[in-house]
Amino acid sequence: MRATKERRYDLYDNEECIGTYTVKELAAIFKRSTTTIRIYISDETVLDERYRIEAAMTDKQLREWDKLRIAVLRAHSRDKPGK
């Protein structure tokens, strides 16, 4: 049987990412049920007027983002005068 990774979520305090957690971990942090946390995530609810939860990028998404970022940086450096 193949083990699946539990989905992870970034927790923001205002605009600063303060960590990446599972739904169970977020439920413990905020002392709410996992169902309530899932509703907050799907409704994009701001908790306690300051905390926001967003789906974290997967490893595959991070690799794709890094490839795109590097391509943009390389293209930009070629456009500079004197290069």
PDB file of N, CA, C and O in Angstrom:
ATOM      1  N   MET A   1       0.844  -1.182   0.000  1.00  0.00           N
ATOM      2  CA  MET A   1       0.000   0.000   0.000  1.00  0.00           C
ATOM      3  C   MET A   1       0.890   1.245   0.000  1.00  0.00           C
ATOM      4  O   MET A   1       1.843   1.342   0.772  1.00  0.00           O
ATOM      5  N   ARG A   2       0.567   2.174  -0.862  1.00  0.00           N
ATOM      6  CA  ARG A   2       1.363   3.397  -1.018  1.00  0.00           C
ATOM      7  C   ARG A   2       0.937   4.450   0.004  1.00  0.00           C
ATOM      8  O   ARG A   2      -0.248   4.756   0.143  1.00  0.00           O
ATOM      9  N   ALA A   3       1.913   4.991   0.708  1.00  0.00           N
ATOM     10  CA  ALA A   3       1.609   6.051   1.685  1.00  0.00           C
ATOM     11  C   ALA A   3       1.399   7.368   0.939  1.00  0.00           C
ATOM     12  O   ALA A   3       2.157   7.709   0.031  1.00  0.00           O
ATOM     13  N   THR A   4       0.374   8.090   1.331  1.00  0.00           N
ATOM     14  CA  THR A   4       0.121   9.397   0.709  1.00  0.00           C
ATOM     15  C   THR A   4       0.506  10.491   1.684  1.00  0.00           C
ATOM     16  O   THR A   4       0.337  10.362   2.897  1.00  0.00           O
ATOM     17  N   LYS A   5       1.022  11.560   1.129  1.00  0.00           N
ATOM     18  CA  LYS A   5       1.385  12.707   1.960  1.00  0.00           C
ATOM     19  C   LYS A   5       0.124  13.473   2.317  1.00  0.00           C
ATOM     20  O   LYS A   5      -0.764  13.664   1.486  1.00  0.00           O
ATOM     21  N   GLU A   6       0.063  13.903   3.555  1.00  0.00           N
ATOM     22  CA  GLU A   6      -1.056  14.732   3.982  1.00  0.00           C
ATOM     23  C   GLU A   6      -0.858  16.141   3.431  1.00  0.00           C
ATOM     24  O   GLU A   6       0.245  16.685   3.481  1.00  0.00           O
ATOM     25  N   ARG A   7      -1.913  16.717   2.916  1.00  0.00           N
ATOM     26  CA  ARG A   7      -1.814  18.062   2.333  1.00  0.00           C
ATOM     27  C   ARG A   7      -1.375  19.058   3.395  1.00  0.00           C
ATOM     28  O   ARG A   7      -1.768  18.961   4.557  1.00  0.00           O
ATOM     29  N   ARG A   8      -0.558  20.014   2.979  1.00  0.00           N
ATOM     30  CA  ARG A   8      -0.030  21.010   3.901  1.00  0.00           C
ATOM     31  C   ARG A   8      -0.530  22.392   3.524  1.00  0.00           C
ATOM     32  O   ARG A   8      -0.831  22.665   2.363  1.00  0.00           O
ATOM     33  N   TYR A   9      -0.612  23.256   4.521  1.00  0.00           N
ATOM     34  CA  TYR A   9      -1.143  24.604   4.345  1.00  0.00           C
ATOM     35  C   TYR A   9      -0.210  25.606   4.996  1.00  0.00           C
ATOM     36  O   TYR A   9       0.328  25.375   6.079  1.00  0.00           O
ATOM     37  N   ASP A  10      -0.032  26.736   4.304  1.00  0.00           N
ATOM     38  CA  ASP A  10       0.761  27.836   4.854  1.00  0.00           C
ATOM     39  C   ASP A  10      -0.137  28.671   5.755  1.00  0.00           C
ATOM     40  O   ASP A  10      -1.275  28.977   5.399  1.00  0.00           O
ATOM     41  N   LEU A  11       0.378  29.035   6.916  1.00  0.00           N
ATOM     42  CA  LEU A  11      -0.344  29.874   7.865  1.00  0.00           C
ATOM     43  C   LEU A  11       0.297  31.254   7.862  1.00  0.00           C
ATOM     44  O   LEU A  11       1.502  31.394   8.073  1.00  0.00           O
ATOM     45  N   TYR A  12      -0.518  32.264   7.622  1.00  0.00           N
ATOM     46  CA  TYR A  12      -0.039  33.652   7.572  1.00  0.00           C
ATOM     47  C   TYR A  12      -0.576  34.429   8.765  1.00  0.00           C
ATOM     48  O   TYR A  12      -1.759  34.344   9.095  1.00  0.00           O
ATOM     49  N   ASP A  13       0.299  35.179   9.401  1.00  0.00           N
ATOM     50  CA  ASP A  13      -0.084  36.122  10.444  1.00  0.00           C
ATOM     51  C   ASP A  13      -0.003  37.483   9.765  1.00  0.00           C
ATOM     52  O   ASP A  13       1.086  38.008   9.533  1.00  0.00           O
ATOM     53  N   ASN A  14      -1.157  38.044   9.450  1.00  0.00           N
ATOM     54  CA  ASN A  14      -1.270  39.188   8.560  1.00  0.00           C
ATOM     55  C   ASN A  14      -0.646  38.772   7.228  1.00  0.00           C
ATOM     56  O   ASN A  14      -1.196  37.882   6.579  1.00  0.00           O
ATOM     57  N   GLU A  15       0.440  39.343   6.792  1.00  0.00           N
ATOM     58  CA  GLU A  15       1.007  38.968   5.487  1.00  0.00           C
ATOM     59  C   GLU A  15       2.280  38.128   5.603  1.00  0.00           C
ATOM     60  O   GLU A  15       2.901  37.819   4.586  1.00  0.00           O
ATOM     61  N   GLU A  16       2.677  37.755   6.811  1.00  0.00           N
ATOM     62  CA  GLU A  16       3.906  36.993   7.010  1.00  0.00           C
ATOM     63  C   GLU A  16       3.600  35.506   7.193  1.00  0.00           C
ATOM     64  O   GLU A  16       2.818  35.127   8.064  1.00  0.00           O
ATOM     65  N   CYS A  17       4.224  34.672   6.363  1.00  0.00           N
ATOM     66  CA  CYS A  17       4.056  33.228   6.502  1.00  0.00           C
ATOM     67  C   CYS A  17       4.820  32.782   7.750  1.00  0.00           C
ATOM     68  O   CYS A  17       6.025  32.999   7.873  1.00  0.00           O
ATOM     69  N   ILE A  18       4.085  32.152   8.672  1.00  0.00           N
ATOM     70  CA  ILE A  18       4.713  31.756   9.933  1.00  0.00           C
ATOM     71  C   ILE A  18       4.894  30.246  10.062  1.00  0.00           C
ATOM     72  O   ILE A  18       5.405  29.763  11.073  1.00  0.00           O
ATOM     73  N   GLY A  19       4.475  29.501   9.036  1.00  0.00           N
ATOM     74  CA  GLY A  19       4.686  28.061   9.079  1.00  0.00           C
ATOM     75  C   GLY A  19       3.806  27.315   8.108  1.00  0.00           C
ATOM     76  O   GLY A  19       2.893  27.879   7.504  1.00  0.00           O
ATOM     77  N   THR A  20       4.100  26.023   7.967  1.00  0.00           N
ATOM     78  CA  THR A  20       3.334  25.150   7.104  1.00  0.00           C
ATOM     79  C   THR A  20       2.854  23.969   7.942  1.00  0.00           C
ATOM     80  O   THR A  20       3.645  23.321   8.628  1.00  0.00           O
ATOM     81  N   TYR A  21       1.544  23.694   7.881  1.00  0.00           N
ATOM     82  CA  TYR A  21       0.937  22.723   8.779  1.00  0.00           C
ATOM     83  C   TYR A  21      -0.092  21.857   8.060  1.00  0.00           C
ATOM     84  O   TYR A  21      -0.565  22.200   6.976  1.00  0.00           O
ATOM     85  N   THR A  22      -0.428  20.734   8.680  1.00  0.00           N
ATOM     86  CA  THR A  22      -1.536  19.911   8.217  1.00  0.00           C
ATOM     87  C   THR A  22      -2.820  20.451   8.845  1.00  0.00           C
ATOM     88  O   THR A  22      -2.769  21.290   9.744  1.00  0.00           O
ATOM     89  N   VAL A  23      -3.967  19.971   8.373  1.00  0.00           N
ATOM     90  CA  VAL A  23      -5.249  20.398   8.944  1.00  0.00           C
ATOM     91  C   VAL A  23      -5.317  20.022  10.423  1.00  0.00           C
ATOM     92  O   VAL A  23      -5.799  20.802  11.244  1.00  0.00           O
ATOM     93  N   LYS A  24      -4.831  18.822  10.759  1.00  0.00           N
ATOM     94  CA  LYS A  24      -4.852  18.390  12.162  1.00  0.00           C
ATOM     95  C   LYS A  24      -4.028  19.324  13.044  1.00  0.00           C
ATOM     96  O   LYS A  24      -4.446  19.677  14.147  1.00  0.00           O
ATOM     97  N   GLU A  25      -2.865  19.719  12.556  1.00  0.00           N
ATOM     98  CA  GLU A  25      -2.012  20.626  13.323  1.00  0.00           C
ATOM     99  C   GLU A  25      -2.680  21.992  13.486  1.00  0.00           C
ATOM    100  O   GLU A  25      -2.622  22.588  14.562  1.00  0.00           O
ATOM    101  N   LEU A  26      -3.315  22.488  12.416  1.00  0.00           N
ATOM    102  CA  LEU A  26      -4.006  23.784  12.495  1.00  0.00           C
ATOM    103  C   LEU A  26      -5.182  23.711  13.467  1.00  0.00           C
ATOM    104  O   LEU A  26      -5.442  24.662  14.203  1.00  0.00           O
ATOM    105  N   ALA A  27      -5.890  22.582  13.467  1.00  0.00           N
ATOM    106  CA  ALA A  27      -7.003  22.407  14.398  1.00  0.00           C
ATOM    107  C   ALA A  27      -6.513  22.481  15.842  1.00  0.00           C
ATOM    108  O   ALA A  27      -7.174  23.072  16.695  1.00  0.00           O
ATOM    109  N   ALA A  28      -5.362  21.886  16.112  1.00  0.00           N
ATOM    110  CA  ALA A  28      -4.797  21.931  17.464  1.00  0.00           C
ATOM    111  C   ALA A  28      -4.348  23.345  17.820  1.00  0.00           C
ATOM    112  O   ALA A  28      -4.571  23.807  18.939  1.00  0.00           O
ATOM    113  N   ILE A  29      -3.723  24.026  16.877  1.00  0.00           N
ATOM    114  CA  ILE A  29      -3.243  25.394  17.123  1.00  0.00           C
ATOM    115  C   ILE A  29      -4.408  26.322  17.470  1.00  0.00           C
ATOM    116  O   ILE A  29      -4.335  27.095  18.426  1.00  0.00           O
ATOM    117  N   PHE A  30      -5.480  26.234  16.685  1.00  0.00           N
ATOM    118  CA  PHE A  30      -6.604  27.154  16.862  1.00  0.00           C
ATOM    119  C   PHE A  30      -7.711  26.605  17.758  1.00  0.00           C
ATOM    120  O   PHE A  30      -8.723  27.271  17.979  1.00  0.00           O
ATOM    121  N   LYS A  31      -7.516  25.383  18.275  1.00  0.00           N
ATOM    122  CA  LYS A  31      -8.496  24.745  19.162  1.00  0.00           C
ATOM    123  C   LYS A  31      -9.883  24.711  18.511  1.00  0.00           C
ATOM    124  O   LYS A  31     -10.892  25.084  19.110  1.00  0.00           O
ATOM    125  N   ARG A  32      -9.884  24.241  17.246  1.00  0.00           N
ATOM    126  CA  ARG A  32     -11.124  24.074  16.494  1.00  0.00           C
ATOM    127  C   ARG A  32     -11.076  22.696  15.833  1.00  0.00           C
ATOM    128  O   ARG A  32     -10.014  22.080  15.752  1.00  0.00           O
ATOM    129  N   SER A  33     -12.207  22.224  15.370  1.00  0.00           N
ATOM    130  CA  SER A  33     -12.242  20.911  14.730  1.00  0.00           C
ATOM    131  C   SER A  33     -11.589  20.965  13.347  1.00  0.00           C
ATOM    132  O   SER A  33     -11.450  22.034  12.751  1.00  0.00           O
ATOM    133  N   THR A  34     -11.194  19.795  12.853  1.00  0.00           N
ATOM    134  CA  THR A  34     -10.619  19.735  11.509  1.00  0.00           C
ATOM    135  C   THR A  34     -11.655  20.156  10.469  1.00  0.00           C
ATOM    136  O   THR A  34     -11.307  20.764   9.456  1.00  0.00           O
ATOM    137  N   THR A  35     -12.913  19.837  10.712  1.00  0.00           N
ATOM    138  CA  THR A  35     -13.981  20.249   9.792  1.00  0.00           C
ATOM    139  C   THR A  35     -14.068  21.767   9.718  1.00  0.00           C
ATOM    140  O   THR A  35     -14.189  22.333   8.631  1.00  0.00           O
ATOM    141  N   THR A  36     -14.007  22.421  10.862  1.00  0.00           N
ATOM    142  CA  THR A  36     -14.055  23.882  10.900  1.00  0.00           C
ATOM    143  C   THR A  36     -12.862  24.485  10.164  1.00  0.00           C
ATOM    144  O   THR A  36     -13.012  25.458   9.425  1.00  0.00           O
ATOM    145  N   ILE A  37     -11.685  23.913  10.363  1.00  0.00           N
ATOM    146  CA  ILE A  37     -10.481  24.409   9.677  1.00  0.00           C
ATOM    147  C   ILE A  37     -10.648  24.254   8.169  1.00  0.00           C
ATOM    148  O   ILE A  37     -10.310  25.167   7.416  1.00  0.00           O
ATOM    149  N   ARG A  38     -11.163  23.112   7.719  1.00  0.00           N
ATOM    150  CA  ARG A  38     -11.385  22.900   6.278  1.00  0.00           C
ATOM    151  C   ARG A  38     -12.371  23.927   5.712  1.00  0.00           C
ATOM    152  O   ARG A  38     -12.203  24.402   4.589  1.00  0.00           O
ATOM    153  N   ILE A  39     -13.385  24.261   6.484  1.00  0.00           N
ATOM    154  CA  ILE A  39     -14.348  25.285   6.044  1.00  0.00           C
ATOM    155  C   ILE A  39     -13.657  26.642   5.949  1.00  0.00           C
ATOM    156  O   ILE A  39     -13.860  27.377   4.982  1.00  0.00           O
ATOM    157  N   TYR A  40     -12.844  26.975   6.945  1.00  0.00           N
ATOM    158  CA  TYR A  40     -12.091  28.235   6.904  1.00  0.00           C
ATOM    159  C   TYR A  40     -11.217  28.301   5.654  1.00  0.00           C
ATOM    160  O   TYR A  40     -11.134  29.338   4.996  1.00  0.00           O
ATOM    161  N   ILE A  41     -10.571  27.188   5.337  1.00  0.00           N
ATOM    162  CA  ILE A  41      -9.697  27.144   4.160  1.00  0.00           C
ATOM    163  C   ILE A  41     -10.518  27.349   2.889  1.00  0.00           C
ATOM    164  O   ILE A  41     -10.157  28.171   2.046  1.00  0.00           O
ATOM    165  N   SER A  42     -11.615  26.612   2.744  1.00  0.00           N
ATOM    166  CA  SER A  42     -12.406  26.711   1.508  1.00  0.00           C
ATOM    167  C   SER A  42     -13.093  28.068   1.371  1.00  0.00           C
ATOM    168  O   SER A  42     -13.274  28.563   0.259  1.00  0.00           O
ATOM    169  N   ASP A  43     -13.473  28.667   2.490  1.00  0.00           N
ATOM    170  CA  ASP A  43     -14.139  29.988   2.458  1.00  0.00           C
ATOM    171  C   ASP A  43     -13.151  31.151   2.506  1.00  0.00           C
ATOM    172  O   ASP A  43     -13.555  32.312   2.441  1.00  0.00           O
ATOM    173  N   GLU A  44     -11.855  30.843   2.620  1.00  0.00           N
ATOM    174  CA  GLU A  44     -10.809  31.858   2.734  1.00  0.00           C
ATOM    175  C   GLU A  44     -11.076  32.809   3.903  1.00  0.00           C
ATOM    176  O   GLU A  44     -10.880  34.020   3.799  1.00  0.00           O
ATOM    177  N   THR A  45     -11.524  32.235   5.004  1.00  0.00           N
ATOM    178  CA  THR A  45     -11.835  32.993   6.212  1.00  0.00           C
ATOM    179  C   THR A  45     -10.560  33.468   6.898  1.00  0.00           C
ATOM    180  O   THR A  45      -9.584  32.721   6.981  1.00  0.00           O
ATOM    181  N   VAL A  46     -10.562  34.703   7.388  1.00  0.00           N
ATOM    182  CA  VAL A  46      -9.463  35.213   8.201  1.00  0.00           C
ATOM    183  C   VAL A  46      -9.813  34.897   9.652  1.00  0.00           C
ATOM    184  O   VAL A  46     -10.854  35.325  10.151  1.00  0.00           O
ATOM    185  N   LEU A  47      -8.953  34.158  10.321  1.00  0.00           N
ATOM    186  CA  LEU A  47      -9.205  33.732  11.694  1.00  0.00           C
ATOM    187  C   LEU A  47      -8.711  34.794  12.669  1.00  0.00           C
ATOM    188  O   LEU A  47      -7.637  35.367  12.492  1.00  0.00           O
ATOM    189  N   ASP A  48      -9.494  35.039  13.675  1.00  0.00           N
ATOM    190  CA  ASP A  48      -9.130  35.984  14.742  1.00  0.00           C
ATOM    191  C   ASP A  48      -8.632  37.321  14.187  1.00  0.00           C
ATOM    192  O   ASP A  48      -7.768  37.971  14.775  1.00  0.00           O
ATOM    193  N   GLU A  49      -9.189  37.709  13.060  1.00  0.00           N
ATOM    194  CA  GLU A  49      -8.894  38.983  12.394  1.00  0.00           C
ATOM    195  C   GLU A  49      -7.427  39.155  11.997  1.00  0.00           C
ATOM    196  O   GLU A  49      -6.979  40.281  11.782  1.00  0.00           O
ATOM    197  N   ARG A  50      -6.667  38.050  11.896  1.00  0.00           N
ATOM    198  CA  ARG A  50      -5.266  38.191  11.509  1.00  0.00           C
ATOM    199  C   ARG A  50      -4.657  36.984  10.816  1.00  0.00           C
ATOM    200  O   ARG A  50      -3.678  37.143  10.086  1.00  0.00           O
ATOM    201  N   TYR A  51      -5.190  35.790  11.011  1.00  0.00           N
ATOM    202  CA  TYR A  51      -4.587  34.587  10.448  1.00  0.00           C
ATOM    203  C   TYR A  51      -5.306  34.145   9.181  1.00  0.00           C
ATOM    204  O   TYR A  51      -6.535  34.130   9.113  1.00  0.00           O
ATOM    205  N   ARG A  52      -4.500  33.782   8.168  1.00  0.00           N
ATOM    206  CA  ARG A  52      -5.036  33.314   6.894  1.00  0.00           C
ATOM    207  C   ARG A  52      -4.347  31.994   6.566  1.00  0.00           C
ATOM    208  O   ARG A  52      -3.154  31.830   6.821  1.00  0.00           O
ATOM    209  N   ILE A  53      -5.106  31.049   5.995  1.00  0.00           N
ATOM    210  CA  ILE A  53      -4.559  29.739   5.651  1.00  0.00           C
ATOM    211  C   ILE A  53      -4.698  29.538   4.150  1.00  0.00           C
ATOM    212  O   ILE A  53      -5.771  29.731   3.578  1.00  0.00           O
ATOM    213  N   GLU A  54      -3.586  29.144   3.517  1.00  0.00           N
ATOM    214  CA  GLU A  54      -3.593  28.881   2.074  1.00  0.00           C
ATOM    215  C   GLU A  54      -2.903  27.553   1.809  1.00  0.00           C
ATOM    216  O   GLU A  54      -1.993  27.163   2.540  1.00  0.00           O
ATOM    217  N   ALA A  55      -3.332  26.864   0.773  1.00  0.00           N
ATOM    218  CA  ALA A  55      -2.686  25.610   0.396  1.00  0.00           C
ATOM    219  C   ALA A  55      -1.223  25.878   0.051  1.00  0.00           C
ATOM    220  O   ALA A  55      -0.907  26.784  -0.720  1.00  0.00           O
ATOM    221  N   ALA A  56      -0.351  25.082   0.629  1.00  0.00           N
ATOM    222  CA  ALA A  56       1.077  25.209   0.336  1.00  0.00           C
ATOM    223  C   ALA A  56       1.354  24.580  -1.028  1.00  0.00           C
ATOM    224  O   ALA A  56       0.638  23.680  -1.465  1.00  0.00           O
ATOM    225  N   MET A  57       2.394  25.063  -1.687  1.00  0.00           N
ATOM    226  CA  MET A  57       2.762  24.481  -2.974  1.00  0.00           C
ATOM    227  C   MET A  57       3.349  23.087  -2.755  1.00  0.00           C
ATOM    228  O   MET A  57       4.073  22.843  -1.791  1.00  0.00           O
ATOM    229  N   THR A  58       3.020  22.188  -3.668  1.00  0.00           N
ATOM    230  CA  THR A  58       3.585  20.840  -3.616  1.00  0.00           C
ATOM    231  C   THR A  58       5.029  20.886  -4.110  1.00  0.00           C
ATOM    232  O   THR A  58       5.465  21.895  -4.664  1.00  0.00           O
ATOM    233  N   ASP A  59       5.764  19.806  -3.911  1.00  0.00           N
ATOM    234  CA  ASP A  59       7.149  19.746  -4.388  1.00  0.00           C
ATOM    235  C   ASP A  59       7.197  19.955  -5.901  1.00  0.00           C
ATOM    236  O   ASP A  59       8.083  20.646  -6.404  1.00  0.00           O
ATOM    237  N   LYS A  60       6.257  19.368  -6.620  1.00  0.00           N
ATOM    238  CA  LYS A  60       6.218  19.522  -8.079  1.00  0.00           C
ATOM    239  C   LYS A  60       5.971  20.983  -8.458  1.00  0.00           C
ATOM    240  O   LYS A  60       6.624  21.510  -9.358  1.00  0.00           O
ATOM    241  N   GLN A  61       5.032  21.636  -7.775  1.00  0.00           N
ATOM    242  CA  GLN A  61       4.748  23.052  -8.042  1.00  0.00           C
ATOM    243  C   GLN A  61       5.970  23.920  -7.727  1.00  0.00           C
ATOM    244  O   GLN A  61       6.267  24.863  -8.460  1.00  0.00           O
ATOM    245  N   LEU A  62       6.671  23.605  -6.645  1.00  0.00           N
ATOM    246  CA  LEU A  62       7.868  24.360  -6.281  1.00  0.00           C
ATOM    247  C   LEU A  62       8.953  24.220  -7.347  1.00  0.00           C
ATOM    248  O   LEU A  62       9.617  25.201  -7.684  1.00  0.00           O
ATOM    249  N   ARG A  63       9.140  23.009  -7.882  1.00  0.00           N
ATOM    250  CA  ARG A  63      10.126  22.806  -8.944  1.00  0.00           C
ATOM    251  C   ARG A  63       9.752  23.604 -10.194  1.00  0.00           C
ATOM    252  O   ARG A  63      10.610  24.235 -10.809  1.00  0.00           O
ATOM    253  N   GLU A  64       8.468  23.575 -10.569  1.00  0.00           N
ATOM    254  CA  GLU A  64       8.008  24.325 -11.745  1.00  0.00           C
ATOM    255  C   GLU A  64       8.186  25.832 -11.538  1.00  0.00           C
ATOM    256  O   GLU A  64       8.619  26.542 -12.444  1.00  0.00           O
ATOM    257  N   TRP A  65       7.851  26.307 -10.350  1.00  0.00           N
ATOM    258  CA  TRP A  65       8.006  27.723 -10.033  1.00  0.00           C
ATOM    259  C   TRP A  65       9.477  28.125 -10.130  1.00  0.00           C
ATOM    260  O   TRP A  65       9.800  29.187 -10.664  1.00  0.00           O
ATOM    261  N   ASP A  66      10.368  27.275  -9.615  1.00  0.00           N
ATOM    262  CA  ASP A  66      11.791  27.576  -9.648  1.00  0.00           C
ATOM    263  C   ASP A  66      12.297  27.638 -11.091  1.00  0.00           C
ATOM    264  O   ASP A  66      13.087  28.522 -11.423  1.00  0.00           O
ATOM    265  N   LYS A  67      11.859  26.721 -11.948  1.00  0.00           N
ATOM    266  CA  LYS A  67      12.250  26.748 -13.366  1.00  0.00           C
ATOM    267  C   LYS A  67      11.802  28.052 -14.018  1.00  0.00           C
ATOM    268  O   LYS A  67      12.569  28.683 -14.744  1.00  0.00           O
ATOM    269  N   LEU A  68      10.554  28.454 -13.757  1.00  0.00           N
ATOM    270  CA  LEU A  68      10.020  29.686 -14.328  1.00  0.00           C
ATOM    271  C   LEU A  68      10.787  30.902 -13.812  1.00  0.00           C
ATOM    272  O   LEU A  68      11.130  31.799 -14.582  1.00  0.00           O
ATOM    273  N   ARG A  69      11.048  30.926 -12.536  1.00  0.00           N
ATOM    274  CA  ARG A  69      11.774  32.045 -11.918  1.00  0.00           C
ATOM    275  C   ARG A  69      13.158  32.199 -12.532  1.00  0.00           C
ATOM    276  O   ARG A  69      13.580  33.310 -12.854  1.00  0.00           O
ATOM    277  N   ILE A  70      13.859  31.087 -12.693  1.00  0.00           N
ATOM    278  CA  ILE A  70      15.204  31.123 -13.276  1.00  0.00           C
ATOM    279  C   ILE A  70      15.142  31.584 -14.725  1.00  0.00           C
ATOM    280  O   ILE A  70      15.985  32.374 -15.150  1.00  0.00           O
ATOM    281  N   ALA A  71      14.166  31.112 -15.495  1.00  0.00           N
ATOM    282  CA  ALA A  71      14.021  31.524 -16.898  1.00  0.00           C
ATOM    283  C   ALA A  71      13.789  33.028 -16.996  1.00  0.00           C
ATOM    284  O   ALA A  71      14.363  33.690 -17.861  1.00  0.00           O
ATOM    285  N   VAL A  72      12.959  33.567 -16.124  1.00  0.00           N
ATOM    286  CA  VAL A  72      12.676  35.007 -16.131  1.00  0.00           C
ATOM    287  C   VAL A  72      13.934  35.794 -15.767  1.00  0.00           C
ATOM    288  O   VAL A  72      14.241  36.802 -16.404  1.00  0.00           O
ATOM    289  N   LEU A  73      14.653  35.345 -14.759  1.00  0.00           N
ATOM    290  CA  LEU A  73      15.884  36.030 -14.359  1.00  0.00           C
ATOM    291  C   LEU A  73      16.927  35.999 -15.473  1.00  0.00           C
ATOM    292  O   LEU A  73      17.601  36.998 -15.722  1.00  0.00           O
ATOM    293  N   ARG A  74      17.058  34.867 -16.135  1.00  0.00           N
ATOM    294  CA  ARG A  74      18.015  34.770 -17.249  1.00  0.00           C
ATOM    295  C   ARG A  74      17.613  35.682 -18.405  1.00  0.00           C
ATOM    296  O   ARG A  74      18.457  36.366 -18.986  1.00  0.00           O
ATOM    297  N   ALA A  75      16.328  35.690 -18.733  1.00  0.00           N
ATOM    298  CA  ALA A  75      15.842  36.545 -19.824  1.00  0.00           C
ATOM    299  C   ALA A  75      16.073  38.011 -19.481  1.00  0.00           C
ATOM    300  O   ALA A  75      16.464  38.799 -20.342  1.00  0.00           O
ATOM    301  N   HIS A  76      15.834  38.371 -18.241  1.00  0.00           N
ATOM    302  CA  HIS A  76      16.021  39.755 -17.801  1.00  0.00           C
ATOM    303  C   HIS A  76      17.493  40.160 -17.878  1.00  0.00           C
ATOM    304  O   HIS A  76      17.813  41.273 -18.297  1.00  0.00           O
ATOM    305  N   SER A  77      18.381  39.261 -17.475  1.00  0.00           N
ATOM    306  CA  SER A  77      19.818  39.602 -17.484  1.00  0.00           C
ATOM    307  C   SER A  77      20.335  39.745 -18.909  1.00  0.00           C
ATOM    308  O   SER A  77      21.287  40.491 -19.137  1.00  0.00           O
ATOM    309  N   ARG A  78      19.735  39.050 -19.877  1.00  0.00           N
ATOM    310  CA  ARG A  78      20.146  39.189 -21.286  1.00  0.00           C
ATOM    311  C   ARG A  78      19.680  40.499 -21.879  1.00  0.00           C
ATOM    312  O   ARG A  78      20.276  40.999 -22.833  1.00  0.00           O
ATOM    313  N   ASP A  79      18.607  41.067 -21.316  1.00  0.00           N
ATOM    314  CA  ASP A  79      18.043  42.318 -21.825  1.00  0.00           C
ATOM    315  C   ASP A  79      18.798  43.536 -21.332  1.00  0.00           C
ATOM    316  O   ASP A  79      18.602  44.628 -21.867  1.00  0.00           O
ATOM    317  N   LYS A  80      19.653  43.389 -20.334  1.00  0.00           N
ATOM    318  CA  LYS A  80      20.367  44.551 -19.784  1.00  0.00           C
ATOM    319  C   LYS A  80      21.452  45.018 -20.741  1.00  0.00           C
ATOM    320  O   LYS A  80      22.135  44.196 -21.353  1.00  0.00           O
ATOM    321  N   PRO A  81      21.617  46.318 -20.877  1.00  0.00           N
ATOM    322  CA  PRO A  81      22.689  46.839 -21.728  1.00  0.00           C
ATOM    323  C   PRO A  81      24.058  46.422 -21.194  1.00  0.00           C
ATOM    324  O   PRO A  81      24.270  46.335 -19.984  1.00  0.00           O
ATOM    325  N   GLY A  82      24.970  46.169 -22.110  1.00  0.00           N
ATOM    326  CA  GLY A  82      26.335  45.820 -21.715  1.00  0.00           C
ATOM    327  C   GLY A  82      26.530  44.348 -21.489  1.00  0.00           C
ATOM    328  O   GLY A  82      27.613  43.930 -21.080  1.00  0.00           O
ATOM    329  N   LYS A  83      25.541  43.564 -21.736  1.00  0.00           N
ATOM    330  CA  LYS A  83      25.666  42.098 -21.525  1.00  0.00           C
ATOM    331  C   LYS A  83      25.813  41.405 -22.848  1.00  0.00           C
ATOM    332  O   LYS A  83      25.930  40.180 -22.894  1.00  0.00           O
TER     333      LYS A  83
END
